[in-house]
Amino acid sequence: HKKAVWITWKYAAGDEAFEGFKESYTKAGGTIVKELGLPFPNVEFQALLTEIAALKPDAVACFFAGGGAAKFIRD
């Protein structure tokens, strides 16, 4: 997978997870085409999922926890 979109809540844990992902993914030759975030604990993912679909990435990387993670997967 050469192109990925990153999505998370805008908070410290999401920022830290992104930095770790970005470092290793770009070192392996991947490109992050878009970084998306939404305020914690917002779980309204539909608009961002539509944006991701329009970008047509090879992969979507994310960091969510608890019920928000389950809802993201369902959506």
Residue pairs with C-beta under 8 A, 6 or more apart in sequence:
1 30
1 58
1 59
2 29
2 30
2 31
2 58
3 30
3 31
3 33
3 57
3 58
3 59
4 25
4 30
4 31
4 32
4 33
4 57
4 58
4 59
4 60
4 61
5 32
5 33
5 34
5 35
5 36
5 52
5 55
5 57
5 59
5 60
5 61
6 18
6 21
6 22
6 32
6 34
6 35
6 36
6 60
6 61
6 62
7 35
7 36
7 37
7 38
7 48
7 52
7 60
7 61
7 62
7 72
8 14
8 15
8 17
8 18
8 36
8 37
8 62
8 63
8 64
9 37
9 38
9 39
9 40
9 41
9 42
9 63
9 64
9 68
10 37
10 38
10 39
10 40
11 40
13 63
13 65
14 37
14 40
14 63
17 63
18 35
18 63
21 61
21 63
22 32
25 32
25 61
26 32
33 55
33 57
34 51
34 52
34 55
34 57
36 48
36 51
36 52
38 44
38 45
38 48
41 68
43 67
43 68
43 71
43 72
45 71
45 72
45 75
46 75
49 75
52 60
62 72
64 72
